[in-house]
């Protein structure tokens, strides 16, 4: 099997209901390392950006945020930037196991916003997006709606710019495989209150 010519980039951004050190968001803060560990174990994971000044992978450029941060009272917001082999791999990670448990509780930690929570786009394999470009992709999606340049799980596009159907059977199989590899992480979640 030949290596893919493209990888799927994913950027998400939101705002917490309180400062990162506030009790209201400690459920999120304590789950974050588990989510990163689950991603690294997930089928189809290519890599993720770290954050400058924090342990872990190197940052993919200078941290930047979309314009939606302005006026929020915060100087940053929870965000991540990663690469995946394909849409099914990212979807399987997102909606099962450790990350799905975090999504279930997200309304406790994050504000409801009028911008999309995430944006997907294709990049040439071997290239890494940076934070500034990722923030622009989210703004573009908000301003123009889904298209080949920036899209969502609900309206996905392939690397060729054509609309695609997500292979739900493959997503389900990947979910099962991923969750089986997350048993230790899922056990740790039992002791972390939302």
N, C-alpha and C positions, 0 to 999 in steps of 0.2 A: 504494500500500500504506500503510495507516495505521500509526502508531507503536504498539509493543506497550504494553499497559496494565500489564504486570508485567515485571520483570527477575529473573533467577535470581541469588541471592546464594550465594557459596561461601566458606566459612571452613575452613582446615585448621590443625591444631596437632599438634606432635610434640615429642619431646625428642631432642637429639643424644647421641651416645655419649661426648662430651667437650665441654669448653668451646669456644665459637665461635672462639677463637684457637688451638686445638690443631691439630696436624698432621692428626689423624684426620678432621677435618671440613672441611679446606680445599677438597676437591673440591666440596662443597656450596657453600661461601662463594664460590668463584670462578665457579660456574655461576649463582648467583642473579641477577646482572644480565642474563645471557643469557636466563634464563627470563622475567624481566619484559619484556625487549625482544620476545621471541617472543609473549608474551600481547598486547602492544600492537599487534602486527602481525596477530594472529589474527582471523579472521572471527567476528563476534558478540561481541567484547570490548566492554564498555561502559566500565569503569573499575576502578581498584583503589585501595585505601588505601595511602598511604605510611606512613612511620614517623617519629615526632617526632625532630627533631634530625638526620635523614639527608636527603641530597639526593633529589629526586624529588617525586612527588605529595604533597599534604597528607595528614596523618593523619586518618582518619575517627573522631575522638574520641580520648580518652585510651587508651593501650594497656592492655589487660586480657587475662588468661589464664584458662582454665577451672581448676576446682579440682584437676585432675590434675597441675598444676605443683607443688602442695604436697608436701613431702617428697622432691622430686627432687634437691635440692641446687643447683638452678638458680633464677635469678630471672626468667628468660624462656625461651621455647622458639621454635623456628622456626614461623612462622605467616604466613598471608596471608589477605587479605579482598578479594574482588573481585565485580564484577557482570558478568553475561553476558546476551545476548538470550534464550538458551534452553539447554536441557540438551544438545542436540546440539552446539552451539558449544563449550561447556565441555568436553564429552567429546572432541571432535576435537582441541582444544588439549592436553588432559591426556595423551592416549595416542598422540601422534605427535610427531616432531621433537625439538626441544630438551628439552621437558619430559619426554617419554617416556624419553629417554636418562638424565635425572636420576632418574626413577622406577626405572629398571633398577639404578642404583647406590645407591638410598636405604638399603638394608640395611647398607651400609658406614658410613653417617653417623648413622642414627637408631635409637633403641631400639625394640624390639617392645613394643607397648602393648596394654592391654585395652580402650581406648576407641576409637571410630571415628576414623580419620585425618582425616575431613572431614565437613562437614554442608552440605546444600543446603536452601534455602528461597526462597520467592517474596516479593518486595517490590514495592510500587507503583513504577512507572516514575517516575524523577525523585527518588526518595528513596534515601538511602544508609544502609546499616546502619552501626552503630558497633562498635568492638571488644568492648565489654562485652556488648552484645546478641548478638554472634556467639559469644562464649564460652558464654553461656547456651544458645544453640541447640545447640551441641555437647554440652553436659551433658544437655540435654533428650533428644536423640537417644540418648545412652548409657543414660539412665535408663528411657526409654519405648519405644525402638525406632522404626523409621521410620513416619511418618504424614504427613498433609498439612502439618503445622507444621514438620517437620524430616525430611529423608530423604537417601537416597544414590542413586548411579547404579543400584545393584542393585534398589532399590524406589522408583522415581521417581513423583512426583505432579505434576500440572499446577497452574497458578495457580487453577483452580476447585476444587482439593482432591480431584480424582478421580485414581485411578491412571492412568498413561500408559505406552504402549510407546515406547521410544526408536526413532527412525527411523534404523536402522543404515546404510542406503544414503546418507542425507544426511550422517551422521557420516563415512563413508568419503570422500565427495566433499569435505567440508570439510577433512579431514585432508590430502588430496592438495593442495588449494589452499594450506593453511597451510604445509606443508613446502616447497612451491615458493618461498614468500616468506621462508623461513628459511635459504636457502643460505649466506649470509654468516655467520650465527650458528652454523650447523652446522660450518662450516669452522673457526671459532674453538674449538669443542669438541675438535677433534683434538689441540690442544696442552695440554689441561687434564686431568691425571691424576685418576682417581677417588679 
